[in-house]
Amino acid sequence: MKPDLGDLSAFMAVAKAGGFRGAAKTLGSSASGVSEAVRRLEEALGMRLFNRTTRSVVPTEAGRRLLERLEPALREVDSALDIVNGFRDRPAGPLRLNVPFSAARLVLPQIVAPFLAAYPDIRLDIVAEDAFVDLVAEGCDAGIRYDERLAQDMIAVPIGPRRQRFACGAAPAYLDRHGRPNHPQDLLHHRCITARLTSGALHDWEFEQDGKIERVRVNGPLIVQPGAAFDLAIESAARGVGIVAIFEDWLRPYFSSGALEPVLEDWWQPFSGPYLYYPGRRLVPAPLRAFIDFIKALPPG
C-alpha cells in the first residue's frame, strides 16, 4: 500500500514536536488522529518509525532516515501547491505567524481585522511566545521580532509603529506615599514590579537622556514572566503595589484614565519598532505574500 501524503505530514509533525499532542496542535488535529496516521504509515512501510515510551516519542533509525529525505520533499510539495494557489482571484489557505506577546497586544489588533476582511479565504494562525524560535522547525510561515533578535539570513519588513519607548508608571497613591523619583537611581529605594528573563535572571531597567544610559537593578514585591503576565504587573501597579516598566503603548490607557502616573518620563528610552521576518531561501506562500503586501501598503506608523 502506497503511503498517504497526509500520513507522511503527520509523521514529520510528530518527529518535530517530539510527541503526538504537540504534533496535533501544529496540524490542528487530535492526538488520536495523528497517532492513527502514524500507525497507518508504519503499517504501509512495514516497519516501526518511532520508539514510544510514556515520556517520549523518538524516531527509530529508519524514522530518522525517512525524516531527512522527507522534510525537503514536503517543502517542495507545499511550494508546488502554492504556485497553483497564485492563480486564484484571492489568496487562500493558512498563514501561521510566531509573534511576541507585545506584538499580539499592541501591533496586530490594528492589522488583523482589516487584513482578514480583505482576504476572507486566508486562515490566520497566531502563536504568541517571547522566546526566539526556528520558524521552519515550528511550522511557521513568518514571525515578528525586534531587530536585535533577527537572524542575518532572514528577510525583514517593518510592521507597526517605527518608534516606541519603554515607560514607567505607578499609581498616584503609591507615589504620594513613597515619593516621586527624579533620577533612575532613585528607583533603588522604591518597590518595583520586575520581570524574570527566560534565562532566570531578573531584567534590569534601562533609561536614556541626552545620550547617557542608566541601568538600574531594581527589586520589589512582585516578579512576573514577560509576556501575558505583564497585564498582571500593570494591574498590580494600578492598585498601588509599586512601579512598573513596560512598552509605553501598553501603559498609555492607564495614563489617560489616571490609574497610573508617568514616572521619569524624561528618561524613557526609545527603540525601533518590530519587523515581520521570514526565510529568504524559499518560495513565499501566497497568504504570506498577501500579508506582506498588506502591511507595506499601510500608512507609516
ChimeraX commands (.cxc) that place a marker at each C-alpha (Angstrom):
marker #1 position 0.00,0.00,0.00 radius 0.5
marker #1 position 1.35,3.41,-1.01 radius 0.5
marker #1 position 1.77,5.82,1.93 radius 0.5
marker #1 position -0.70,8.72,2.12 radius 0.5
marker #1 position 0.72,12.26,1.90 radius 0.5
marker #1 position -1.27,13.29,4.96 radius 0.5
marker #1 position 0.18,10.40,6.95 radius 0.5
marker #1 position 3.68,11.46,5.91 radius 0.5
marker #1 position 2.93,15.01,7.09 radius 0.5
marker #1 position 1.68,13.63,10.41 radius 0.5
marker #1 position 4.88,11.60,10.80 radius 0.5
marker #1 position 7.03,14.68,10.21 radius 0.5
marker #1 position 4.97,16.76,12.65 radius 0.5
marker #1 position 5.36,14.13,15.40 radius 0.5
marker #1 position 9.11,13.93,14.81 radius 0.5
marker #1 position 9.43,17.73,15.00 radius 0.5
marker #1 position 7.19,18.13,18.05 radius 0.5
marker #1 position 8.57,15.12,19.91 radius 0.5
marker #1 position 5.09,13.80,20.63 radius 0.5
marker #1 position 1.55,13.34,19.36 radius 0.5
marker #1 position -0.05,16.17,21.32 radius 0.5
marker #1 position 2.42,18.74,20.07 radius 0.5
marker #1 position 2.00,17.48,16.51 radius 0.5
marker #1 position -1.78,17.62,16.82 radius 0.5
marker #1 position -1.54,21.25,17.94 radius 0.5
marker #1 position 0.64,22.09,14.93 radius 0.5
marker #1 position -1.66,20.31,12.50 radius 0.5
marker #1 position -4.91,21.48,14.05 radius 0.5
marker #1 position -5.94,17.88,14.60 radius 0.5
marker #1 position -6.45,15.49,17.52 radius 0.5
marker #1 position -3.69,13.43,19.15 radius 0.5
marker #1 position -5.63,10.24,18.42 radius 0.5
marker #1 position -5.97,11.21,14.75 radius 0.5
marker #1 position -2.23,11.87,14.45 radius 0.5
marker #1 position -1.43,8.59,16.21 radius 0.5
marker #1 position -3.69,6.72,13.79 radius 0.5
marker #1 position -1.98,8.40,10.81 radius 0.5
marker #1 position 1.45,7.28,12.05 radius 0.5
marker #1 position 0.12,3.76,12.65 radius 0.5
marker #1 position -1.15,3.60,9.06 radius 0.5
marker #1 position 2.21,4.82,7.75 radius 0.5
marker #1 position 4.14,2.24,9.78 radius 0.5
marker #1 position 1.79,-0.46,8.54 radius 0.5
marker #1 position 2.21,0.65,4.92 radius 0.5
marker #1 position 6.01,0.67,5.22 radius 0.5
marker #1 position 6.15,-2.49,7.29 radius 0.5
marker #1 position 8.42,-1.04,9.97 radius 0.5
marker #1 position 8.37,0.96,13.18 radius 0.5
marker #1 position 9.21,4.64,12.77 radius 0.5
marker #1 position 9.08,5.71,16.43 radius 0.5
marker #1 position 10.19,4.27,19.73 radius 0.5
marker #1 position 7.40,5.16,22.15 radius 0.5
marker #1 position 7.55,5.39,25.93 radius 0.5
marker #1 position 5.23,7.02,28.44 radius 0.5
marker #1 position 7.53,10.07,28.44 radius 0.5
marker #1 position 8.84,10.40,24.90 radius 0.5
marker #1 position 8.34,9.62,21.23 radius 0.5
marker #1 position 11.70,9.29,19.45 radius 0.5
marker #1 position 12.30,8.33,15.79 radius 0.5
marker #1 position 13.96,4.98,15.14 radius 0.5
marker #1 position 16.96,4.85,12.82 radius 0.5
marker #1 position 14.57,4.18,9.93 radius 0.5
marker #1 position 12.43,7.10,11.09 radius 0.5
marker #1 position 15.43,9.45,11.20 radius 0.5
marker #1 position 16.49,8.47,7.68 radius 0.5
marker #1 position 12.95,8.99,6.38 radius 0.5
marker #1 position 12.72,12.39,8.07 radius 0.5
marker #1 position 15.98,13.58,6.47 radius 0.5
marker #1 position 14.64,12.90,2.97 radius 0.5
marker #1 position 11.00,13.73,3.64 radius 0.5
marker #1 position 11.33,17.24,5.05 radius 0.5
marker #1 position 12.75,18.91,1.89 radius 0.5
marker #1 position 10.41,16.84,-0.29 radius 0.5
marker #1 position 7.29,18.03,1.56 radius 0.5
marker #1 position 8.51,21.63,1.39 radius 0.5
marker #1 position 8.70,21.23,-2.39 radius 0.5
marker #1 position 5.17,19.83,-2.43 radius 0.5
marker #1 position 3.93,22.84,-0.45 radius 0.5
marker #1 position 5.70,25.20,-2.85 radius 0.5
marker #1 position 4.21,23.44,-5.87 radius 0.5
marker #1 position 0.70,23.65,-4.46 radius 0.5
marker #1 position 1.20,27.31,-3.60 radius 0.5
marker #1 position 2.06,28.09,-7.22 radius 0.5
marker #1 position -1.44,26.86,-8.10 radius 0.5
marker #1 position -2.81,28.99,-5.27 radius 0.5
marker #1 position -1.34,32.01,-7.01 radius 0.5
marker #1 position -3.84,31.57,-9.87 radius 0.5
marker #1 position -6.79,32.20,-7.54 radius 0.5
marker #1 position -8.57,35.53,-7.68 radius 0.5
marker #1 position -7.85,35.81,-3.95 radius 0.5
marker #1 position -5.08,34.06,-1.96 radius 0.5
marker #1 position -6.36,31.27,0.27 radius 0.5
marker #1 position -5.07,28.90,2.90 radius 0.5
marker #1 position -3.30,29.03,6.26 radius 0.5
marker #1 position -0.84,31.69,7.41 radius 0.5
marker #1 position 0.97,30.87,10.67 radius 0.5
marker #1 position 2.85,33.65,12.47 radius 0.5
marker #1 position 5.05,33.39,15.56 radius 0.5
marker #1 position 4.94,36.68,17.46 radius 0.5
marker #1 position 5.96,38.09,20.87 radius 0.5
marker #1 position 3.20,38.92,23.33 radius 0.5
marker #1 position 3.89,42.62,22.88 radius 0.5
marker #1 position 3.13,42.40,19.14 radius 0.5
marker #1 position -0.02,40.36,19.77 radius 0.5
marker #1 position -1.12,43.01,22.27 radius 0.5
marker #1 position 0.00,46.24,20.59 radius 0.5
marker #1 position 0.64,45.71,16.86 radius 0.5
marker #1 position -1.65,43.04,15.43 radius 0.5
marker #1 position -5.06,44.25,16.72 radius 0.5
marker #1 position -4.94,47.16,14.25 radius 0.5
marker #1 position -3.94,44.86,11.37 radius 0.5
marker #1 position -5.74,41.53,11.75 radius 0.5
marker #1 position -9.35,42.63,11.26 radius 0.5
marker #1 position -8.82,44.67,8.06 radius 0.5
marker #1 position -6.46,42.03,6.65 radius 0.5
marker #1 position -8.97,39.20,7.15 radius 0.5
marker #1 position -11.71,41.39,5.71 radius 0.5
marker #1 position -9.57,41.92,2.60 radius 0.5
marker #1 position -8.62,38.23,2.36 radius 0.5
marker #1 position -11.53,36.15,3.72 radius 0.5
marker #1 position -10.12,32.89,2.34 radius 0.5
marker #1 position -6.94,33.12,4.44 radius 0.5
marker #1 position -6.90,31.43,7.87 radius 0.5
marker #1 position -4.56,33.30,10.22 radius 0.5
marker #1 position -2.91,31.22,12.97 radius 0.5
marker #1 position -1.10,33.30,15.62 radius 0.5
marker #1 position 1.39,31.66,18.01 radius 0.5
marker #1 position 2.35,34.11,20.79 radius 0.5
marker #1 position 5.60,33.48,22.68 radius 0.5
marker #1 position 8.57,35.66,23.56 radius 0.5
marker #1 position 11.30,33.04,23.03 radius 0.5
marker #1 position 13.03,33.19,19.65 radius 0.5
marker #1 position 12.20,30.09,17.60 radius 0.5
marker #1 position 13.23,28.31,14.42 radius 0.5
marker #1 position 10.36,29.25,12.12 radius 0.5
marker #1 position 10.78,26.29,9.77 radius 0.5
marker #1 position 11.08,23.74,12.59 radius 0.5
marker #1 position 7.98,25.18,14.28 radius 0.5
marker #1 position 5.94,25.09,11.08 radius 0.5
marker #1 position 5.52,28.88,10.92 radius 0.5
marker #1 position 5.49,30.94,7.73 radius 0.5
marker #1 position 6.85,34.09,9.35 radius 0.5
marker #1 position 7.46,35.77,12.67 radius 0.5
marker #1 position 7.56,39.19,14.30 radius 0.5
marker #1 position 10.54,40.27,16.38 radius 0.5
marker #1 position 12.62,43.36,17.11 radius 0.5
marker #1 position 15.79,43.96,15.11 radius 0.5
marker #1 position 18.23,42.78,17.76 radius 0.5
marker #1 position 16.59,39.33,17.62 radius 0.5
marker #1 position 16.64,38.87,13.82 radius 0.5
marker #1 position 18.91,36.33,12.15 radius 0.5
marker #1 position 21.07,37.61,9.30 radius 0.5
marker #1 position 19.59,35.23,6.72 radius 0.5
marker #1 position 16.02,36.46,7.22 radius 0.5
marker #1 position 14.10,38.95,5.10 radius 0.5
marker #1 position 12.63,41.66,7.34 radius 0.5
marker #1 position 9.73,44.02,6.65 radius 0.5
marker #1 position 8.76,46.83,9.09 radius 0.5
marker #1 position 5.42,46.30,10.81 radius 0.5
marker #1 position 3.66,48.53,13.32 radius 0.5
marker #1 position 4.90,51.80,14.89 radius 0.5
marker #1 position 8.50,52.57,13.94 radius 0.5
marker #1 position 9.39,54.29,17.19 radius 0.5
marker #1 position 8.43,53.07,20.64 radius 0.5
marker #1 position 9.57,53.77,24.19 radius 0.5
marker #1 position 9.96,51.88,27.43 radius 0.5
marker #1 position 7.88,53.69,30.01 radius 0.5
marker #1 position 7.45,53.67,33.78 radius 0.5
marker #1 position 4.31,54.27,35.77 radius 0.5
marker #1 position 2.84,53.96,39.23 radius 0.5
marker #1 position -0.44,54.67,40.95 radius 0.5
marker #1 position -0.70,58.27,42.17 radius 0.5
marker #1 position -1.48,56.97,45.67 radius 0.5
marker #1 position 1.74,54.95,45.69 radius 0.5
marker #1 position 3.78,57.99,44.63 radius 0.5
marker #1 position 2.07,60.15,47.25 radius 0.5
marker #1 position 3.19,57.65,49.93 radius 0.5
marker #1 position 6.70,56.87,48.67 radius 0.5
marker #1 position 7.70,59.99,46.73 radius 0.5
marker #1 position 8.30,60.64,43.03 radius 0.5
marker #1 position 11.68,59.59,41.61 radius 0.5
marker #1 position 13.74,62.32,39.93 radius 0.5
marker #1 position 16.57,60.09,38.66 radius 0.5
marker #1 position 16.69,56.41,37.63 radius 0.5
marker #1 position 18.93,55.60,40.60 radius 0.5
marker #1 position 16.12,56.76,42.91 radius 0.5
marker #1 position 14.32,53.55,41.92 radius 0.5
marker #1 position 16.68,51.61,44.18 radius 0.5
marker #1 position 14.62,52.95,47.07 radius 0.5
marker #1 position 11.26,52.03,45.53 radius 0.5
marker #1 position 9.09,48.93,45.25 radius 0.5
marker #1 position 9.39,47.90,41.60 radius 0.5
marker #1 position 7.50,45.20,39.72 radius 0.5
marker #1 position 10.18,43.22,37.90 radius 0.5
marker #1 position 10.34,40.63,35.12 radius 0.5
marker #1 position 12.31,37.41,35.02 radius 0.5
marker #1 position 14.02,36.56,31.72 radius 0.5
marker #1 position 13.90,33.06,30.22 radius 0.5
marker #1 position 17.48,32.60,31.47 radius 0.5
marker #1 position 16.21,33.04,35.02 radius 0.5
marker #1 position 17.91,36.41,35.52 radius 0.5
marker #1 position 15.92,39.47,36.56 radius 0.5
marker #1 position 15.50,42.15,33.90 radius 0.5
marker #1 position 17.48,45.36,34.54 radius 0.5
marker #1 position 15.69,48.61,33.75 radius 0.5
marker #1 position 17.45,50.86,31.24 radius 0.5
marker #1 position 16.97,54.62,30.79 radius 0.5
marker #1 position 18.44,57.23,28.46 radius 0.5
marker #1 position 18.78,61.00,28.49 radius 0.5
marker #1 position 20.97,63.16,26.24 radius 0.5
marker #1 position 22.86,60.07,25.10 radius 0.5
marker #1 position 23.57,58.95,28.65 radius 0.5
marker #1 position 22.47,55.41,29.57 radius 0.5
marker #1 position 21.47,54.50,33.10 radius 0.5
marker #1 position 20.90,50.85,34.07 radius 0.5
marker #1 position 19.23,50.04,37.35 radius 0.5
marker #1 position 18.87,46.64,39.00 radius 0.5
marker #1 position 15.53,47.22,40.65 radius 0.5
marker #1 position 13.76,44.95,43.11 radius 0.5
marker #1 position 10.38,44.73,44.69 radius 0.5
marker #1 position 7.50,42.58,45.89 radius 0.5
marker #1 position 6.32,41.13,42.55 radius 0.5
marker #1 position 8.18,39.27,39.79 radius 0.5
marker #1 position 6.43,38.21,36.57 radius 0.5
marker #1 position 7.39,36.24,33.49 radius 0.5
marker #1 position 7.49,38.52,30.41 radius 0.5
marker #1 position 4.51,38.12,28.14 radius 0.5
marker #1 position 0.95,37.52,29.18 radius 0.5
marker #1 position 1.76,38.19,32.86 radius 0.5
marker #1 position 2.52,41.82,32.05 radius 0.5
marker #1 position -1.21,42.54,32.31 radius 0.5
marker #1 position -0.99,41.33,35.91 radius 0.5
marker #1 position 2.02,43.57,36.51 radius 0.5
marker #1 position 0.21,46.63,35.19 radius 0.5
marker #1 position -2.99,45.96,37.11 radius 0.5
marker #1 position -0.93,45.43,40.27 radius 0.5
marker #1 position 0.84,48.76,39.74 radius 0.5
marker #1 position -2.54,50.46,39.26 radius 0.5
marker #1 position -3.59,49.03,42.65 radius 0.5
marker #1 position -0.55,50.56,44.37 radius 0.5
marker #1 position 1.85,47.59,44.54 radius 0.5
marker #1 position 4.75,49.52,43.03 radius 0.5
marker #1 position 6.32,50.96,39.87 radius 0.5
marker #1 position 6.03,49.08,36.58 radius 0.5
marker #1 position 8.15,49.45,33.41 radius 0.5
marker #1 position 6.94,48.26,30.01 radius 0.5
marker #1 position 6.11,49.48,26.50 radius 0.5
marker #1 position 4.63,52.98,26.51 radius 0.5
marker #1 position 1.70,51.90,24.31 radius 0.5
marker #1 position 0.80,49.23,26.87 radius 0.5
marker #1 position 0.62,51.85,29.65 radius 0.5
marker #1 position -0.98,54.72,27.71 radius 0.5
marker #1 position -4.61,53.79,28.50 radius 0.5
marker #1 position -3.73,53.77,32.21 radius 0.5
marker #1 position -2.05,57.17,31.92 radius 0.5
marker #1 position -5.12,58.52,30.09 radius 0.5
marker #1 position -7.51,57.24,32.76 radius 0.5
marker #1 position -5.34,58.46,35.65 radius 0.5
marker #1 position -4.93,54.94,37.06 radius 0.5
marker #1 position -1.18,55.33,36.56 radius 0.5
marker #1 position 1.05,58.38,36.61 radius 0.5
marker #1 position 4.14,58.59,34.34 radius 0.5
marker #1 position 7.42,58.16,36.21 radius 0.5
marker #1 position 10.79,59.51,34.95 radius 0.5
marker #1 position 9.26,60.40,31.56 radius 0.5
marker #1 position 12.31,62.47,30.56 radius 0.5
marker #1 position 14.37,59.25,30.81 radius 0.5
marker #1 position 12.16,56.90,28.79 radius 0.5
marker #1 position 14.37,55.06,26.31 radius 0.5
marker #1 position 13.25,54.92,22.65 radius 0.5
marker #1 position 13.74,51.87,20.44 radius 0.5
marker #1 position 12.85,50.94,16.88 radius 0.5
marker #1 position 9.64,49.11,16.04 radius 0.5
marker #1 position 9.26,45.43,15.18 radius 0.5
marker #1 position 9.71,43.60,11.89 radius 0.5
marker #1 position 7.87,40.82,10.12 radius 0.5
marker #1 position 10.57,38.32,9.12 radius 0.5
marker #1 position 10.65,35.14,7.07 radius 0.5
marker #1 position 13.22,32.79,5.47 radius 0.5
marker #1 position 14.57,34.16,2.21 radius 0.5
marker #1 position 15.62,30.90,0.57 radius 0.5
marker #1 position 12.20,29.57,-0.44 radius 0.5
marker #1 position 9.11,30.48,-2.39 radius 0.5
marker #1 position 6.92,32.86,-0.39 radius 0.5
marker #1 position 3.46,31.27,0.13 radius 0.5
marker #1 position 0.58,33.23,-1.36 radius 0.5
marker #1 position -1.06,34.02,2.02 radius 0.5
marker #1 position 2.24,35.38,3.35 radius 0.5
marker #1 position 2.82,37.41,0.19 radius 0.5
marker #1 position -0.66,38.91,0.64 radius 0.5
marker #1 position 0.14,39.79,4.26 radius 0.5
marker #1 position 3.46,41.38,3.30 radius 0.5
marker #1 position 1.84,43.47,0.58 radius 0.5
marker #1 position -0.93,44.46,3.01 radius 0.5
marker #1 position 1.38,45.79,5.73 radius 0.5
marker #1 position 3.58,47.55,3.17 radius 0.5
marker #1 position 0.51,49.45,1.96 radius 0.5
marker #1 position -0.44,50.65,5.47 radius 0.5
marker #1 position 0.28,54.29,6.41 radius 0.5
marker #1 position 3.62,54.72,8.22 radius 0.5
marker #1 position 3.28,54.21,11.96 radius 0.5
marker link #1:1,2 radius 0.2
marker link #1:2,3 radius 0.2
marker link #1:3,4 radius 0.2
marker link #1:4,5 radius 0.2
marker link #1:5,6 radius 0.2
marker link #1:6,7 radius 0.2
marker link #1:7,8 radius 0.2
marker link #1:8,9 radius 0.2
marker link #1:9,10 radius 0.2
marker link #1:10,11 radius 0.2
marker link #1:11,12 radius 0.2
marker link #1:12,13 radius 0.2
marker link #1:13,14 radius 0.2
marker link #1:14,15 radius 0.2
marker link #1:15,16 radius 0.2
marker link #1:16,17 radius 0.2
marker link #1:17,18 radius 0.2
marker link #1:18,19 radius 0.2
marker link #1:19,20 radius 0.2
marker link #1:20,21 radius 0.2
marker link #1:21,22 radius 0.2
marker link #1:22,23 radius 0.2
marker link #1:23,24 radius 0.2
marker link #1:24,25 radius 0.2
marker link #1:25,26 radius 0.2
marker link #1:26,27 radius 0.2
marker link #1:27,28 radius 0.2
marker link #1:28,29 radius 0.2
marker link #1:29,30 radius 0.2
marker link #1:30,31 radius 0.2
marker link #1:31,32 radius 0.2
marker link #1:32,33 radius 0.2
marker link #1:33,34 radius 0.2
marker link #1:34,35 radius 0.2
marker link #1:35,36 radius 0.2
marker link #1:36,37 radius 0.2
marker link #1:37,38 radius 0.2
marker link #1:38,39 radius 0.2
marker link #1:39,40 radius 0.2
marker link #1:40,41 radius 0.2
marker link #1:41,42 radius 0.2
marker link #1:42,43 radius 0.2
marker link #1:43,44 radius 0.2
marker link #1:44,45 radius 0.2
marker link #1:45,46 radius 0.2
marker link #1:46,47 radius 0.2
marker link #1:47,48 radius 0.2
marker link #1:48,49 radius 0.2
marker link #1:49,50 radius 0.2
marker link #1:50,51 radius 0.2
marker link #1:51,52 radius 0.2
marker link #1:52,53 radius 0.2
marker link #1:53,54 radius 0.2
marker link #1:54,55 radius 0.2
marker link #1:55,56 radius 0.2
marker link #1:56,57 radius 0.2
marker link #1:57,58 radius 0.2
marker link #1:58,59 radius 0.2
marker link #1:59,60 radius 0.2
marker link #1:60,61 radius 0.2
marker link #1:61,62 radius 0.2
marker link #1:62,63 radius 0.2
marker link #1:63,64 radius 0.2
marker link #1:64,65 radius 0.2
marker link #1:65,66 radius 0.2
marker link #1:66,67 radius 0.2
marker link #1:67,68 radius 0.2
marker link #1:68,69 radius 0.2
marker link #1:69,70 radius 0.2
marker link #1:70,71 radius 0.2
marker link #1:71,72 radius 0.2
marker link #1:72,73 radius 0.2
marker link #1:73,74 radius 0.2
marker link #1:74,75 radius 0.2
marker link #1:75,76 radius 0.2
marker link #1:76,77 radius 0.2
marker link #1:77,78 radius 0.2
marker link #1:78,79 radius 0.2
marker link #1:79,80 radius 0.2
marker link #1:80,81 radius 0.2
marker link #1:81,82 radius 0.2
marker link #1:82,83 radius 0.2
marker link #1:83,84 radius 0.2
marker link #1:84,85 radius 0.2
marker link #1:85,86 radius 0.2
marker link #1:86,87 radius 0.2
marker link #1:87,88 radius 0.2
marker link #1:88,89 radius 0.2
marker link #1:89,90 radius 0.2
marker link #1:90,91 radius 0.2
marker link #1:91,92 radius 0.2
marker link #1:92,93 radius 0.2
marker link #1:93,94 radius 0.2
marker link #1:94,95 radius 0.2
marker link #1:95,96 radius 0.2
marker link #1:96,97 radius 0.2
marker link #1:97,98 radius 0.2
marker link #1:98,99 radius 0.2
marker link #1:99,100 radius 0.2
marker link #1:100,101 radius 0.2
marker link #1:101,102 radius 0.2
marker link #1:102,103 radius 0.2
marker link #1:103,104 radius 0.2
marker link #1:104,105 radius 0.2
marker link #1:105,106 radius 0.2
marker link #1:106,107 radius 0.2
marker link #1:107,108 radius 0.2
marker link #1:108,109 radius 0.2
marker link #1:109,110 radius 0.2
marker link #1:110,111 radius 0.2
marker link #1:111,112 radius 0.2
marker link #1:112,113 radius 0.2
marker link #1:113,114 radius 0.2
marker link #1:114,115 radius 0.2
marker link #1:115,116 radius 0.2
marker link #1:116,117 radius 0.2
marker link #1:117,118 radius 0.2
marker link #1:118,119 radius 0.2
marker link #1:119,120 radius 0.2
marker link #1:120,121 radius 0.2
marker link #1:121,122 radius 0.2
marker link #1:122,123 radius 0.2
marker link #1:123,124 radius 0.2
marker link #1:124,125 radius 0.2
marker link #1:125,126 radius 0.2
marker link #1:126,127 radius 0.2
marker link #1:127,128 radius 0.2
marker link #1:128,129 radius 0.2
marker link #1:129,130 radius 0.2
marker link #1:130,131 radius 0.2
marker link #1:131,132 radius 0.2
marker link #1:132,133 radius 0.2
marker link #1:133,134 radius 0.2
marker link #1:134,135 radius 0.2
marker link #1:135,136 radius 0.2
marker link #1:136,137 radius 0.2
marker link #1:137,138 radius 0.2
marker link #1:138,139 radius 0.2
marker link #1:139,140 radius 0.2
marker link #1:140,141 radius 0.2
marker link #1:141,142 radius 0.2
marker link #1:142,143 radius 0.2
marker link #1:143,144 radius 0.2
marker link #1:144,145 radius 0.2
marker link #1:145,146 radius 0.2
marker link #1:146,147 radius 0.2
marker link #1:147,148 radius 0.2
marker link #1:148,149 radius 0.2
marker link #1:149,150 radius 0.2
marker link #1:150,151 radius 0.2
marker link #1:151,152 radius 0.2
marker link #1:152,153 radius 0.2
marker link #1:153,154 radius 0.2
marker link #1:154,155 radius 0.2
marker link #1:155,156 radius 0.2
marker link #1:156,157 radius 0.2
marker link #1:157,158 radius 0.2
marker link #1:158,159 radius 0.2
marker link #1:159,160 radius 0.2
marker link #1:160,161 radius 0.2
marker link #1:161,162 radius 0.2
marker link #1:162,163 radius 0.2
marker link #1:163,164 radius 0.2
marker link #1:164,165 radius 0.2
marker link #1:165,166 radius 0.2
marker link #1:166,167 radius 0.2
marker link #1:167,168 radius 0.2
marker link #1:168,169 radius 0.2
marker link #1:169,170 radius 0.2
marker link #1:170,171 radius 0.2
marker link #1:171,172 radius 0.2
marker link #1:172,173 radius 0.2
marker link #1:173,174 radius 0.2
marker link #1:174,175 radius 0.2
marker link #1:175,176 radius 0.2
marker link #1:176,177 radius 0.2
marker link #1:177,178 radius 0.2
marker link #1:178,179 radius 0.2
marker link #1:179,180 radius 0.2
marker link #1:180,181 radius 0.2
marker link #1:181,182 radius 0.2
marker link #1:182,183 radius 0.2
marker link #1:183,184 radius 0.2
marker link #1:184,185 radius 0.2
marker link #1:185,186 radius 0.2
marker link #1:186,187 radius 0.2
marker link #1:187,188 radius 0.2
marker link #1:188,189 radius 0.2
marker link #1:189,190 radius 0.2
marker link #1:190,191 radius 0.2
marker link #1:191,192 radius 0.2
marker link #1:192,193 radius 0.2
marker link #1:193,194 radius 0.2
marker link #1:194,195 radius 0.2
marker link #1:195,196 radius 0.2
marker link #1:196,197 radius 0.2
marker link #1:197,198 radius 0.2
marker link #1:198,199 radius 0.2
marker link #1:199,200 radius 0.2
marker link #1:200,201 radius 0.2
marker link #1:201,202 radius 0.2
marker link #1:202,203 radius 0.2
marker link #1:203,204 radius 0.2
marker link #1:204,205 radius 0.2
marker link #1:205,206 radius 0.2
marker link #1:206,207 radius 0.2
marker link #1:207,208 radius 0.2
marker link #1:208,209 radius 0.2
marker link #1:209,210 radius 0.2
marker link #1:210,211 radius 0.2
marker link #1:211,212 radius 0.2
marker link #1:212,213 radius 0.2
marker link #1:213,214 radius 0.2
marker link #1:214,215 radius 0.2
marker link #1:215,216 radius 0.2
marker link #1:216,217 radius 0.2
marker link #1:217,218 radius 0.2
marker link #1:218,219 radius 0.2
marker link #1:219,220 radius 0.2
marker link #1:220,221 radius 0.2
marker link #1:221,222 radius 0.2
marker link #1:222,223 radius 0.2
marker link #1:223,224 radius 0.2
marker link #1:224,225 radius 0.2
marker link #1:225,226 radius 0.2
marker link #1:226,227 radius 0.2
marker link #1:227,228 radius 0.2
marker link #1:228,229 radius 0.2
marker link #1:229,230 radius 0.2
marker link #1:230,231 radius 0.2
marker link #1:231,232 radius 0.2
marker link #1:232,233 radius 0.2
marker link #1:233,234 radius 0.2
marker link #1:234,235 radius 0.2
marker link #1:235,236 radius 0.2
marker link #1:236,237 radius 0.2
marker link #1:237,238 radius 0.2
marker link #1:238,239 radius 0.2
marker link #1:239,240 radius 0.2
marker link #1:240,241 radius 0.2
marker link #1:241,242 radius 0.2
marker link #1:242,243 radius 0.2
marker link #1:243,244 radius 0.2
marker link #1:244,245 radius 0.2
marker link #1:245,246 radius 0.2
marker link #1:246,247 radius 0.2
marker link #1:247,248 radius 0.2
marker link #1:248,249 radius 0.2
marker link #1:249,250 radius 0.2
marker link #1:250,251 radius 0.2
marker link #1:251,252 radius 0.2
marker link #1:252,253 radius 0.2
marker link #1:253,254 radius 0.2
marker link #1:254,255 radius 0.2
marker link #1:255,256 radius 0.2
marker link #1:256,257 radius 0.2
marker link #1:257,258 radius 0.2
marker link #1:258,259 radius 0.2
marker link #1:259,260 radius 0.2
marker link #1:260,261 radius 0.2
marker link #1:261,262 radius 0.2
marker link #1:262,263 radius 0.2
marker link #1:263,264 radius 0.2
marker link #1:264,265 radius 0.2
marker link #1:265,266 radius 0.2
marker link #1:266,267 radius 0.2
marker link #1:267,268 radius 0.2
marker link #1:268,269 radius 0.2
marker link #1:269,270 radius 0.2
marker link #1:270,271 radius 0.2
marker link #1:271,272 radius 0.2
marker link #1:272,273 radius 0.2
marker link #1:273,274 radius 0.2
marker link #1:274,275 radius 0.2
marker link #1:275,276 radius 0.2
marker link #1:276,277 radius 0.2
marker link #1:277,278 radius 0.2
marker link #1:278,279 radius 0.2
marker link #1:279,280 radius 0.2
marker link #1:280,281 radius 0.2
marker link #1:281,282 radius 0.2
marker link #1:282,283 radius 0.2
marker link #1:283,284 radius 0.2
marker link #1:284,285 radius 0.2
marker link #1:285,286 radius 0.2
marker link #1:286,287 radius 0.2
marker link #1:287,288 radius 0.2
marker link #1:288,289 radius 0.2
marker link #1:289,290 radius 0.2
marker link #1:290,291 radius 0.2
marker link #1:291,292 radius 0.2
marker link #1:292,293 radius 0.2
marker link #1:293,294 radius 0.2
marker link #1:294,295 radius 0.2
marker link #1:295,296 radius 0.2
marker link #1:296,297 radius 0.2
marker link #1:297,298 radius 0.2
marker link #1:298,299 radius 0.2
marker link #1:299,300 radius 0.2
marker link #1:300,301 radius 0.2
view
